[in-house]
Amino acid sequence: MFFTSIQKAGSRFFFYFCRMDETEKVVLLLGSNIEPRKQYLEEALSLLEKKLGKASVVSNIYESEPWGFEATTSFYNRVVVFKTGKLPETVLNICLQTEELLGRERSEAEGYTSRTIDVDILYFGNRIINSERLMVPHPRLASRRFALLPVAEVMPELLHPILNKNQGELLLECPDQSEVSIVN
């Protein structure tokens, strides 16, 4: 059985055709650099599981320096993988609601800032999505060591659908050589 969904994003319409019994793996990156960082990651995971079901895979927590801006507190990051039949825009809305519930404040100013929680969609199955609200795979994934390491931990053979390289290959070619370590 198939179903169709039409979603409007700005002035564009997107049509999704899926089998109702099919699920796709959605790879999310959670990040926080406002204390209590570990608690924010755990609370985000709990909120996401209430909407998306139990995570099928959860990476270790990694610590890294802020990327793209200066801050006094380093980031904790973790990858979580869900199997879902939900549409990409629906998952995006769940991610944004999770951020809002955990006090994420978005600024009108350009650039990156410290945050209680950040939830990014890195991959959505093998889809390539380029809408006004969502770009998948995440457009800066291949240049961010803090994101590639936890993905490589839990899904090393996952192919990037545009670059056609697995996570290990992306990690080897990553221009970002900043220190990223597992939190004990």
C-alpha positions in Angstrom: 0.0 0.0 0.0 1.3 3.5 -0.9 0.5 6.9 0.4 1.2 10.3 -0.9 1.9 13.4 1.0 2.1 16.9 -0.3 3.9 19.5 1.8 4.3 23.1 1.1 7.7 24.8 1.9 7.5 28.4 1.0 6.4 28.7 -2.6 7.3 25.1 -3.4 5.3 21.9 -3.1 7.0 18.6 -2.3 5.4 15.2 -3.1 6.4 12.2 -1.2 5.5 8.7 -2.2 6.2 5.9 0.3 5.1 2.5 1.2 3.2 2.7 4.5 5.1 -0.2 5.9 8.5 1.2 5.1 10.8 2.9 7.5 13.9 4.9 6.9 16.9 5.4 9.1 17.2 9.0 10.2 20.6 10.1 11.6 20.4 13.0 14.0 23.3 14.9 15.7 22.6 16.3 19.1 24.8 19.0 20.5 25.0 21.2 23.6 27.5 23.7 25.1 25.5 25.1 27.9 25.5 23.3 31.2 24.3 20.8 32.1 25.4 19.6 28.6 25.0 15.9 29.2 21.6 16.3 30.8 20.4 18.3 27.7 21.6 15.5 25.5 19.7 13.0 27.6 16.5 15.1 27.7 16.6 15.6 24.0 17.0 11.9 23.4 14.0 11.2 25.7 11.8 13.8 24.0 12.8 12.5 20.5 12.0 9.0 21.5 8.5 10.0 22.6 7.8 11.2 19.1 9.9 9.0 16.9 10.1 5.7 18.9 13.0 4.1 20.6 16.4 5.0 19.0 17.9 2.1 17.2 21.5 3.3 17.8 23.0 5.8 20.1 26.7 6.8 19.9 29.1 7.7 22.7 29.2 11.4 23.7 32.0 13.3 22.1 33.6 16.6 23.3 34.9 19.2 20.9 35.7 22.9 20.7 33.0 25.2 19.3 33.0 25.2 15.5 32.7 28.5 13.8 32.6 30.8 16.9 34.3 31.4 20.2 32.8 30.2 23.5 34.1 29.3 26.9 32.4 25.9 27.1 33.1 23.0 24.7 30.4 21.1 23.0 29.1 17.6 23.8 27.8 15.8 20.7 26.1 12.5 20.1 24.5 10.8 17.1 21.2 9.0 17.5 19.6 6.9 14.8 15.8 6.3 14.5 13.8 4.1 12.1 10.7 6.1 11.1 8.0 6.1 8.6 7.5 9.9 9.2 8.1 12.4 6.5 11.3 14.6 6.5 9.4 17.8 7.3 7.6 16.1 10.2 10.9 14.9 11.6 12.3 18.4 11.2 9.4 19.9 13.1 9.9 17.3 15.9 13.6 18.4 16.1 12.7 22.1 16.2 10.1 21.4 18.9 12.6 19.5 20.9 15.0 22.4 20.7 12.3 24.8 21.8 11.2 22.7 24.7 14.8 22.6 26.0 15.2 26.4 25.8 17.1 26.8 22.5 17.0 30.5 21.7 17.6 31.4 18.0 19.1 34.8 17.3 18.3 37.0 14.3 22.0 37.7 14.1 24.2 35.8 11.6 26.5 33.2 12.8 26.7 30.4 15.5 26.1 30.9 19.2 26.1 28.8 22.3 23.0 26.6 22.8 21.2 24.4 25.2 20.6 21.9 22.5 21.0 21.6 18.7 19.3 18.8 16.8 20.5 18.4 13.2 19.3 16.0 10.6 22.4 14.5 9.0 20.9 11.8 6.9 17.3 10.7 6.1 17.7 7.2 4.5 19.5 7.8 1.2 17.4 10.8 0.4 18.7 14.1 -1.1 16.5 16.9 0.1 17.0 20.6 -0.9 14.1 22.7 0.3 13.9 26.1 1.9 13.7 24.5 5.4 15.7 21.4 5.1 18.9 20.2 3.4 19.8 16.5 3.6 22.5 15.2 3.8 23.5 18.1 6.1 25.5 20.4 3.8 28.5 20.9 6.2 28.7 17.3 7.5 31.8 16.4 5.4 33.7 19.3 6.9 32.9 18.8 10.6 35.0 16.2 12.4 32.7 16.5 15.5 29.8 15.2 13.4 31.6 12.6 11.4 33.3 10.8 14.3 30.0 9.7 16.0 28.4 8.8 12.7 31.5 6.7 11.8 31.3 5.0 15.2 27.7 3.8 14.8 27.4 3.5 11.0 30.9 3.4 9.4 29.7 2.0 6.1 26.8 4.5 5.6 27.3 6.0 2.2 26.9 9.8 1.7 24.3 9.9 -1.2 25.9 12.8 -2.9 29.7 12.3 -2.3 29.3 8.5 -2.6 31.8 7.9 0.2 31.4 6.1 3.5 31.8 7.8 6.9 35.4 6.5 7.3 36.4 7.9 3.9 34.8 11.2 4.7 36.6 11.3 8.0 40.0 10.7 6.4 39.3 13.5 3.9 37.8 15.9 6.5 39.6 19.3 6.4 38.7 19.9 10.1 41.5 18.4 12.2 40.3 19.8 15.6 40.5 17.6 18.6 37.4 15.5 19.3 37.3 13.0 22.2 34.9 10.6 23.8 33.5 11.7 27.1 33.9 9.1 29.9 
